[in-house]
Structure formats: structure tokens, C-alpha cells
Amino acid sequence: MENGAVYNETTEPEAKAPRRRPFGCTLQHLRGWRLPAKVVQAIFSFVAVVCEEIVDDCSYCSGLYFFEFISCSAFLLSLLILCVYCTDVYESLGKEKVQKL
């Protein structure tokens, strides 16, 4: 009796690993005007942080501290949004969790 008639191959051919982009960058989730808008938002919020840090003296600093908090928060959140939407994090978390975030 021949072994080929009774036994099938037990190993499957090795599948090719999907090609990964450098740093997992993708632009498919921010198409059209949304990507330039988020980049401009990040740039403007960074400029606001830098302009706030230039101020040396102020007589009533509470408004300046509030502006510092808002501009720094906007910069960090816009970077977070860009990182989530432009990397593989979006696929790993899922659309529902990203919307909740």
C-alpha cells in the first residue's frame, strides 16, 4: 500500500506575512480635507504654546495660565488624534472604541 493514498500532507504552506508600512502609517482614515485640517490645528496650537511661553511679565496671570492650559491641551489632543488615525492603532482598537475615546 502506498503512503500517498492513505495519508495527506499535515503541514500547510507558509502564508506570507502582510506587508507592513513603516511605523504603521496610513492615511486611509483621514481623507480629503480632514488630514490638512488636523495638521493645521496641531501647528496653530503649538504656535499658541510657544507664544504663551514668550510672555515674561504679566500683571494678571490667571488668563494667561488658562490660555496655557487650553493651548497645551489642544496641542496634545490634536497629536493624539493624528497618531490614532494615521497609525495601526485605529485598526487594533476598533472604530467603536476610537469614537468613545
C-alpha positions as CSV (number, residue, x, y, z in Angstrom):
1,M,0.0,0.0,0.0
2,E,1.3,3.4,-0.9
3,N,1.6,6.1,1.8
4,G,0.3,8.8,-0.6
5,A,-3.1,7.2,-0.9
6,V,-3.7,6.9,2.8
7,Y,-2.0,10.0,4.3
8,N,-2.4,13.6,3.4
9,E,0.2,16.3,4.0
10,T,-0.1,17.5,7.6
11,T,1.5,20.9,7.2
12,E,0.1,23.8,5.3
13,P,2.2,26.0,3.1
14,E,3.5,29.0,5.0
15,A,1.5,32.1,4.3
16,K,3.2,35.4,3.5
17,A,3.1,37.9,6.3
18,P,1.2,41.1,5.3
19,R,3.4,43.9,4.2
20,R,3.7,46.5,7.0
21,R,4.2,50.1,6.3
22,P,7.0,52.0,8.1
23,F,5.8,52.9,11.6
24,G,2.4,51.6,10.6
25,C,1.5,54.9,8.9
26,T,-1.7,55.0,6.9
27,L,-3.8,57.9,5.6
28,Q,-7.0,56.0,4.8
29,H,-8.9,57.2,7.9
30,L,-8.2,60.9,7.4
31,R,-9.1,61.6,3.7
32,G,-9.8,64.8,1.9
33,W,-9.7,68.0,3.9
34,R,-9.6,66.3,7.3
35,L,-5.9,65.5,7.3
36,P,-4.7,69.0,6.4
37,A,-7.2,70.4,8.9
38,K,-5.8,68.3,11.7
39,V,-2.2,69.2,10.8
40,V,-3.0,72.9,10.7
41,Q,-4.8,72.6,14.1
42,A,-1.7,70.9,15.6
43,I,0.6,73.6,14.1
44,F,-1.6,76.5,15.4
45,S,-1.9,75.0,18.9
46,F,1.9,74.5,19.0
47,V,2.4,78.2,17.9
48,A,0.0,79.2,20.7
49,V,2.0,77.3,23.3
50,V,5.2,78.9,22.0
51,C,3.7,82.4,22.0
52,E,2.4,81.9,25.6
53,E,5.9,80.9,26.7
54,I,7.4,84.1,25.3
55,V,5.5,86.3,27.7
56,D,7.8,87.3,30.5
57,D,5.8,89.5,32.8
58,C,2.1,89.8,33.3
59,S,0.0,91.8,35.9
60,Y,-3.0,89.4,36.0
61,C,-1.7,86.0,35.0
62,S,-4.9,83.9,35.6
63,G,-6.0,84.5,31.9
64,L,-2.5,83.6,30.7
65,Y,-2.5,80.4,32.7
66,F,-5.9,79.4,31.4
67,F,-4.7,80.1,27.8
68,E,-1.6,78.0,28.5
69,F,-3.7,75.1,29.7
70,I,-6.1,75.3,26.7
71,S,-3.4,75.6,24.1
72,C,-1.3,72.8,25.6
73,S,-4.3,70.6,25.8
74,A,-5.3,71.3,22.3
75,F,-1.8,70.6,21.0
76,L,-1.6,67.2,22.9
77,L,-5.1,66.1,21.9
78,S,-4.5,67.0,18.2
79,L,-1.3,65.0,18.2
80,L,-3.2,62.1,19.8
81,I,-5.8,62.3,17.1
82,L,-3.2,62.3,14.4
83,C,-1.4,59.3,16.0
84,V,-4.6,57.3,16.3
85,Y,-6.0,57.9,12.9
86,C,-2.7,57.7,11.0
87,T,-1.3,54.5,12.5
88,D,-2.4,51.0,13.0
89,V,-3.8,51.9,16.4
90,Y,-7.2,52.6,14.7
91,E,-7.5,49.0,13.5
92,S,-6.3,47.5,16.7
93,L,-8.7,49.4,18.9
94,G,-11.7,49.3,16.5
95,K,-14.0,52.0,15.3
96,E,-16.4,51.9,18.3
97,K,-13.6,52.4,20.9
98,V,-12.0,55.2,18.9
99,Q,-15.3,57.0,18.7
100,K,-15.7,56.6,22.5
101,L,-12.2,57.8,23.1
